[in-house]
Amino acid sequence: MNKVVKKKIKEFLWVTLGVILIALAFSWFLDPYNLVIGGASGLAVIFKNFTSIPSNVFIFGINGILLIIGFIFLGKDFLIKTIYGSLTFPAWVWVLDLLYKQIVKINGTEYLIEPTNMLLITLFAAIIMGFGLGIVVKHGGTTGGTEIAQNILYKLWRTPYSLSLYLIDGVIVLLGFFFIRGNNNEFLFDVLLYEIIFLYLNGVVMDQIIFSGFNRRAVMIISEKSAEIKERILNDFKRGVTEVKVVGGYTGDNKTQLICVLSSNQFSKLKMILNELDPKAFYYVMRANEVGGEGFSYEND
């Protein structure tokens, strides 16, 4: 099995895991408590309150319609990239919804978590779904829904993705606020606030998974022993090093600055090397949110 096939299988498995986590957050935390957080799943929660049709059927139908519209406006390539997540998400919602009902039935309760614990429900839903969405996006997948609409709006009117996301999800959340009422037909302002907390925390967790999971450090070093330090980096860590000629602003001396990208563990060892070779070496470190190239996104044969 060649590397390309292995990479595709790995991406497929990661996207599947992400979709399962998203479906879990929806089936166990959002849908039972009527939390509307936008997207096709948010519309499904609204429609569910006026019909006897399960949410997963609505999600499947909405995603199916959006896939057809997406194919018309965005073409076959976009359809191929989107179809897997769009169709498997409602399938996993159905499976996990059945599991939820069985657990609740065995437990002899109406809910897995009492509705009075809405803050706990909101926090766990946002964290689980943020993890799932982050994994899916990081590995090139999608769950369809809002993303299809965003791409259509961008192609037709060049609407920025962030703006279209806020517009679409904002409208859906407001629809949920107006149409899903309390037992005495009152507006549920507290639920709306929980939904806002969810949207913020979900975005934070998602960004952390997408951009902060690389655990890499970009290190810049200026030292009188730059040649010796470079050799240790090349030999001890098997990492590349870039040399940049710099001039001291105060002394006007010509110096060599070393630039390299290391894992956090390797950086800890590098500090020991610097202390050994040149305790007076000047260095500064930045977190590398994403790294590509030899030794990171591929290995040299």
Contacts in CASP RR format, 6 or more apart in sequence:
PFRMAT RR
TARGET T0000
AUTHOR 0000-0000-0000
METHOD contacts of the structure
MODEL  1
MNKVVKKKIKEFLWVTLGVILIALAFSWFLDPYNLVIGGASGLAVIFKNF
TSIPSNVFIFGINGILLIIGFIFLGKDFLIKTIYGSLTFPAWVWVLDLLY
KQIVKINGTEYLIEPTNMLLITLFAAIIMGFGLGIVVKHGGTTGGTEIAQ
NILYKLWRTPYSLSLYLIDGVIVLLGFFFIRGNNNEFLFDVLLYEIIFLY
LNGVVMDQIIFSGFNRRAVMIISEKSAEIKERILNDFKRGVTEVKVVGGY
TGDNKTQLICVLSSNQFSKLKMILNELDPKAFYYVMRANEVGGEGFSYEN
D
11 139 0 8 1.000
11 140 0 8 1.000
11 141 0 8 1.000
14 135 0 8 1.000
14 136 0 8 1.000
14 138 0 8 1.000
14 139 0 8 1.000
15 84 0 8 1.000
15 85 0 8 1.000
15 135 0 8 1.000
15 136 0 8 1.000
15 139 0 8 1.000
15 140 0 8 1.000
15 141 0 8 1.000
16 88 0 8 1.000
17 132 0 8 1.000
17 135 0 8 1.000
18 131 0 8 1.000
18 132 0 8 1.000
18 133 0 8 1.000
18 134 0 8 1.000
18 135 0 8 1.000
18 136 0 8 1.000
19 85 0 8 1.000
19 88 0 8 1.000
19 89 0 8 1.000
19 92 0 8 1.000
19 132 0 8 1.000
19 136 0 8 1.000
19 143 0 8 1.000
20 92 0 8 1.000
20 96 0 8 1.000
21 128 0 8 1.000
21 129 0 8 1.000
21 130 0 8 1.000
21 131 0 8 1.000
21 132 0 8 1.000
21 135 0 8 1.000
22 89 0 8 1.000
22 128 0 8 1.000
22 129 0 8 1.000
22 130 0 8 1.000
22 132 0 8 1.000
22 133 0 8 1.000
22 136 0 8 1.000
22 143 0 8 1.000
23 89 0 8 1.000
23 92 0 8 1.000
23 93 0 8 1.000
23 95 0 8 1.000
23 96 0 8 1.000
24 92 0 8 1.000
24 96 0 8 1.000
24 128 0 8 1.000
25 124 0 8 1.000
25 125 0 8 1.000
25 126 0 8 1.000
25 128 0 8 1.000
25 129 0 8 1.000
25 130 0 8 1.000
25 132 0 8 1.000
26 41 0 8 1.000
26 55 0 8 1.000
26 93 0 8 1.000
26 129 0 8 1.000
27 93 0 8 1.000
27 96 0 8 1.000
27 97 0 8 1.000
27 99 0 8 1.000
27 100 0 8 1.000
28 96 0 8 1.000
28 100 0 8 1.000
28 112 0 8 1.000
29 35 0 8 1.000
29 113 0 8 1.000
29 121 0 8 1.000
29 122 0 8 1.000
29 124 0 8 1.000
29 125 0 8 1.000
29 128 0 8 1.000
30 37 0 8 1.000
30 41 0 8 1.000
30 42 0 8 1.000
30 45 0 8 1.000
30 125 0 8 1.000
30 129 0 8 1.000
31 41 0 8 1.000
31 44 0 8 1.000
31 45 0 8 1.000
31 48 0 8 1.000
31 55 0 8 1.000
31 93 0 8 1.000
31 97 0 8 1.000
32 100 0 8 1.000
32 111 0 8 1.000
32 112 0 8 1.000
33 111 0 8 1.000
33 115 0 8 1.000
33 118 0 8 1.000
33 121 0 8 1.000
34 45 0 8 1.000
34 49 0 8 1.000
34 180 0 8 1.000
34 191 0 8 1.000
35 45 0 8 1.000
35 121 0 8 1.000
35 122 0 8 1.000
35 125 0 8 1.000
35 191 0 8 1.000
35 194 0 8 1.000
35 195 0 8 1.000
35 198 0 8 1.000
36 42 0 8 1.000
36 45 0 8 1.000
36 46 0 8 1.000
36 172 0 8 1.000
36 173 0 8 1.000
36 175 0 8 1.000
36 176 0 8 1.000
36 177 0 8 1.000
36 180 0 8 1.000
36 195 0 8 1.000
37 169 0 8 1.000
37 173 0 8 1.000
37 195 0 8 1.000
37 198 0 8 1.000
37 199 0 8 1.000
37 202 0 8 1.000
38 146 0 8 1.000
38 168 0 8 1.000
38 169 0 8 1.000
38 170 0 8 1.000
38 172 0 8 1.000
38 173 0 8 1.000
39 145 0 8 1.000
39 146 0 8 1.000
39 168 0 8 1.000
39 169 0 8 1.000
39 172 0 8 1.000
40 58 0 8 1.000
40 59 0 8 1.000
40 62 0 8 1.000
40 63 0 8 1.000
40 66 0 8 1.000
40 144 0 8 1.000
40 145 0 8 1.000
40 146 0 8 1.000
41 55 0 8 1.000
41 59 0 8 1.000
41 93 0 8 1.000
42 172 0 8 1.000
42 176 0 8 1.000
43 58 0 8 1.000
43 62 0 8 1.000
43 172 0 8 1.000
43 175 0 8 1.000
44 55 0 8 1.000
44 56 0 8 1.000
44 58 0 8 1.000
44 59 0 8 1.000
44 62 0 8 1.000
45 55 0 8 1.000
45 176 0 8 1.000
45 180 0 8 1.000
46 172 0 8 1.000
46 175 0 8 1.000
46 176 0 8 1.000
46 179 0 8 1.000
46 180 0 8 1.000
47 53 0 8 1.000
47 55 0 8 1.000
47 58 0 8 1.000
48 54 0 8 1.000
48 55 0 8 1.000
48 58 0 8 1.000
49 179 0 8 1.000
49 180 0 8 1.000
50 179 0 8 1.000
54 94 0 8 1.000
54 97 0 8 1.000
55 93 0 8 1.000
55 97 0 8 1.000
56 90 0 8 1.000
56 91 0 8 1.000
56 93 0 8 1.000
56 94 0 8 1.000
56 97 0 8 1.000
57 90 0 8 1.000
59 89 0 8 1.000
59 90 0 8 1.000
59 93 0 8 1.000
60 87 0 8 1.000
60 90 0 8 1.000
60 91 0 8 1.000
61 90 0 8 1.000
62 145 0 8 1.000
63 86 0 8 1.000
63 87 0 8 1.000
63 89 0 8 1.000
63 90 0 8 1.000
63 144 0 8 1.000
63 145 0 8 1.000
63 148 0 8 1.000
64 86 0 8 1.000
64 87 0 8 1.000
66 86 0 8 1.000
66 144 0 8 1.000
66 145 0 8 1.000
66 148 0 8 1.000
66 149 0 8 1.000
67 79 0 8 1.000
67 82 0 8 1.000
67 83 0 8 1.000
67 86 0 8 1.000
67 144 0 8 1.000
67 148 0 8 1.000
69 148 0 8 1.000
69 152 0 8 1.000
70 78 0 8 1.000
70 79 0 8 1.000
70 82 0 8 1.000
70 148 0 8 1.000
70 151 0 8 1.000
70 152 0 8 1.000
71 78 0 8 1.000
71 79 0 8 1.000
73 152 0 8 1.000
73 155 0 8 1.000
73 156 0 8 1.000
74 148 0 8 1.000
74 151 0 8 1.000
74 152 0 8 1.000
74 155 0 8 1.000
78 151 0 8 1.000
81 140 0 8 1.000
81 141 0 8 1.000
81 142 0 8 1.000
82 142 0 8 1.000
82 144 0 8 1.000
82 147 0 8 1.000
82 148 0 8 1.000
84 141 0 8 1.000
85 136 0 8 1.000
85 141 0 8 1.000
85 142 0 8 1.000
85 143 0 8 1.000
85 144 0 8 1.000
86 142 0 8 1.000
86 143 0 8 1.000
86 144 0 8 1.000
86 145 0 8 1.000
86 148 0 8 1.000
89 143 0 8 1.000
89 144 0 8 1.000
100 112 0 8 1.000
103 112 0 8 1.000
104 110 0 8 1.000
104 111 0 8 1.000
104 112 0 8 1.000
113 120 0 8 1.000
113 121 0 8 1.000
115 121 0 8 1.000
118 190 0 8 1.000
118 191 0 8 1.000
118 194 0 8 1.000
119 194 0 8 1.000
119 197 0 8 1.000
121 194 0 8 1.000
122 194 0 8 1.000
122 195 0 8 1.000
122 197 0 8 1.000
122 198 0 8 1.000
122 201 0 8 1.000
123 197 0 8 1.000
123 201 0 8 1.000
125 198 0 8 1.000
125 202 0 8 1.000
126 197 0 8 1.000
126 198 0 8 1.000
126 199 0 8 1.000
126 201 0 8 1.000
126 202 0 8 1.000
126 203 0 8 1.000
126 205 0 8 1.000
127 201 0 8 1.000
127 205 0 8 1.000
129 202 0 8 1.000
129 205 0 8 1.000
130 202 0 8 1.000
130 203 0 8 1.000
130 205 0 8 1.000
130 206 0 8 1.000
130 209 0 8 1.000
131 205 0 8 1.000
131 206 0 8 1.000
131 209 0 8 1.000
132 206 0 8 1.000
132 209 0 8 1.000
133 143 0 8 1.000
133 202 0 8 1.000
133 203 0 8 1.000
133 206 0 8 1.000
133 209 0 8 1.000
134 205 0 8 1.000
134 206 0 8 1.000
134 209 0 8 1.000
134 210 0 8 1.000
135 209 0 8 1.000
136 142 0 8 1.000
136 143 0 8 1.000
137 206 0 8 1.000
137 210 0 8 1.000
138 209 0 8 1.000
138 210 0 8 1.000
146 165 0 8 1.000
146 168 0 8 1.000
146 169 0 8 1.000
149 164 0 8 1.000
149 168 0 8 1.000
150 159 0 8 1.000
150 161 0 8 1.000
150 164 0 8 1.000
150 165 0 8 1.000
150 168 0 8 1.000
153 159 0 8 1.000
153 164 0 8 1.000
154 160 0 8 1.000
154 161 0 8 1.000
154 164 0 8 1.000
159 167 0 8 1.000
169 199 0 8 1.000
173 192 0 8 1.000
173 195 0 8 1.000
173 199 0 8 1.000
177 187 0 8 1.000
177 188 0 8 1.000
177 191 0 8 1.000
177 192 0 8 1.000
178 187 0 8 1.000
180 188 0 8 1.000
180 191 0 8 1.000
181 187 0 8 1.000
181 188 0 8 1.000
182 188 0 8 1.000
211 289 0 8 1.000
211 290 0 8 1.000
212 287 0 8 1.000
212 289 0 8 1.000
214 288 0 8 1.000
214 289 0 8 1.000
214 290 0 8 1.000
214 291 0 8 1.000
215 263 0 8 1.000
215 264 0 8 1.000
216 261 0 8 1.000
216 262 0 8 1.000
216 263 0 8 1.000
216 264 0 8 1.000
216 287 0 8 1.000
216 288 0 8 1.000
216 291 0 8 1.000
216 296 0 8 1.000
217 261 0 8 1.000
217 262 0 8 1.000
217 263 0 8 1.000
217 264 0 8 1.000
217 267 0 8 1.000
217 285 0 8 1.000
217 286 0 8 1.000
217 287 0 8 1.000
217 288 0 8 1.000
218 259 0 8 1.000
218 260 0 8 1.000
218 261 0 8 1.000
218 285 0 8 1.000
218 286 0 8 1.000
218 287 0 8 1.000
218 288 0 8 1.000
219 258 0 8 1.000
219 259 0 8 1.000
219 260 0 8 1.000
219 261 0 8 1.000
219 262 0 8 1.000
219 267 0 8 1.000
219 270 0 8 1.000
219 283 0 8 1.000
219 284 0 8 1.000
219 285 0 8 1.000
220 257 0 8 1.000
220 258 0 8 1.000
220 259 0 8 1.000
220 283 0 8 1.000
220 284 0 8 1.000
220 285 0 8 1.000
221 229 0 8 1.000
221 257 0 8 1.000
221 258 0 8 1.000
221 259 0 8 1.000
221 260 0 8 1.000
221 274 0 8 1.000
221 281 0 8 1.000
221 282 0 8 1.000
221 283 0 8 1.000
222 246 0 8 1.000
222 255 0 8 1.000
222 256 0 8 1.000
222 257 0 8 1.000
222 258 0 8 1.000
222 281 0 8 1.000
222 282 0 8 1.000
222 283 0 8 1.000
223 229 0 8 1.000
223 258 0 8 1.000
223 274 0 8 1.000
223 277 0 8 1.000
223 278 0 8 1.000
223 280 0 8 1.000
223 281 0 8 1.000
223 282 0 8 1.000
223 283 0 8 1.000
224 278 0 8 1.000
224 280 0 8 1.000
224 281 0 8 1.000
225 277 0 8 1.000
225 278 0 8 1.000
225 281 0 8 1.000
226 243 0 8 1.000
226 255 0 8 1.000
226 256 0 8 1.000
226 257 0 8 1.000
226 258 0 8 1.000
228 277 0 8 1.000
228 278 0 8 1.000
229 258 0 8 1.000
229 273 0 8 1.000
229 274 0 8 1.000
229 277 0 8 1.000
229 278 0 8 1.000
229 281 0 8 1.000
230 241 0 8 1.000
230 243 0 8 1.000
230 258 0 8 1.000
232 273 0 8 1.000
232 277 0 8 1.000
233 239 0 8 1.000
233 240 0 8 1.000
233 241 0 8 1.000
233 258 0 8 1.000
233 260 0 8 1.000
233 262 0 8 1.000
233 270 0 8 1.000
233 273 0 8 1.000
234 240 0 8 1.000
234 241 0 8 1.000
236 269 0 8 1.000
236 273 0 8 1.000
237 262 0 8 1.000
237 266 0 8 1.000
237 269 0 8 1.000
237 270 0 8 1.000
239 260 0 8 1.000
239 261 0 8 1.000
239 262 0 8 1.000
239 266 0 8 1.000
239 295 0 8 1.000
240 260 0 8 1.000
240 294 0 8 1.000
241 258 0 8 1.000
241 259 0 8 1.000
241 260 0 8 1.000
242 258 0 8 1.000
242 259 0 8 1.000
242 260 0 8 1.000
243 256 0 8 1.000
243 257 0 8 1.000
243 258 0 8 1.000
243 259 0 8 1.000
244 256 0 8 1.000
244 257 0 8 1.000
244 258 0 8 1.000
244 259 0 8 1.000
245 254 0 8 1.000
245 255 0 8 1.000
245 256 0 8 1.000
245 257 0 8 1.000
246 254 0 8 1.000
246 255 0 8 1.000
246 256 0 8 1.000
246 257 0 8 1.000
247 253 0 8 1.000
247 254 0 8 1.000
247 255 0 8 1.000
248 254 0 8 1.000
248 255 0 8 1.000
261 288 0 8 1.000
261 291 0 8 1.000
261 296 0 8 1.000
262 270 0 8 1.000
267 285 0 8 1.000
274 281 0 8 1.000
274 283 0 8 1.000
291 297 0 8 1.000
294 300 0 8 1.000
END
